[in-house]
Amino acid sequence: MPYQTQFADIAYPDESGQPCALMFRVAITASSERLAIVHLLHFNPAFQSAMTSYIVRDHVLNPILDSHLRGVALKCVRLKVQDNKQVMFPIEVDFHDYIERRNPHESTPVTTGRGLYTQRVKIRSEFVLAGRTRVHTSHSTPVAVPKDIARALR
């Protein structure tokens, strides 16, 4: 049996810094791979939508992950945005922030030429936890909502 919280309000700044609000909830799927879905519901056309702005998505998603899903493996979290339509946005890790916060990773120096060095960084997905590093959706392309996730959000 899937679980879902009640919708709650969250205020956020739009791209120009003006105050806006939308509703969100968290749902848990009942599938064998249990997922936490952050569902953003844009309801007021006067406010900038998370559907059209990655800045808005990131302003809303990071605090939700920090306060409601902190410690959950990020590979088990999905983002659904609902406006006039419903889509999923892949969540990407801010690797610079992840390393700066001293999260577990391996780095190996690599010679690039002319005596210059760079680092190759390896991060295991099970170590990337919600709320312990920033995430972003700036390079994400929206995808259709899978049937199992749509069922969990009914």
Rosetta blueprint (number, residue, H / E / L):
1 M L
2 P L
3 Y E
4 Q E
5 T L
6 Q L
7 F L
8 A E
9 D E
10 I E
11 A E
12 Y E
13 P E
14 D L
15 E L
16 S L
17 G L
18 Q L
19 P E
20 C E
21 A E
22 L E
23 M E
24 F E
25 R E
26 V E
27 A E
28 I E
29 T L
30 A L
31 S L
32 S L
33 E L
34 R L
35 L L
36 A E
37 I E
38 V E
39 H E
40 L E
41 L E
42 H L
43 F L
44 N L
45 P L
46 A L
47 F L
48 Q L
49 S L
50 A L
51 M L
52 T L
53 S L
54 Y H
55 I H
56 V H
57 R H
58 D H
59 H H
60 V H
61 L H
62 N H
63 P H
64 I H
65 L H
66 D H
67 S H
68 H H
69 L L
70 R L
71 G L
72 V L
73 A E
74 L H
75 K H
76 C H
77 V E
78 R E
79 L E
80 K E
81 V E
82 Q E
83 D L
84 N L
85 K L
86 Q E
87 V E
88 M E
89 F E
90 P L
91 I L
92 E E
93 V E
94 D L
95 F H
96 H H
97 D H
98 Y H
99 I H
100 E H
101 R L
102 R L
103 N L
104 P L
105 H L
106 E E
107 S E
108 T E
109 P E
110 V E
111 T E
112 T E
113 G E
114 R L
115 G L
116 L E
117 Y E
118 T E
119 Q E
120 R E
121 V E
122 K E
123 I L
124 R L
125 S H
126 E H
127 F H
128 V L
129 L E
130 A L
131 G L
132 R L
133 T L
134 R L
135 V E
136 H E
137 T L
138 S L
139 H L
140 S L
141 T L
142 P L
143 V E
144 A L
145 V L
146 P L
147 K H
148 D H
149 I H
150 A H
151 R H
152 A H
153 L L
154 R L
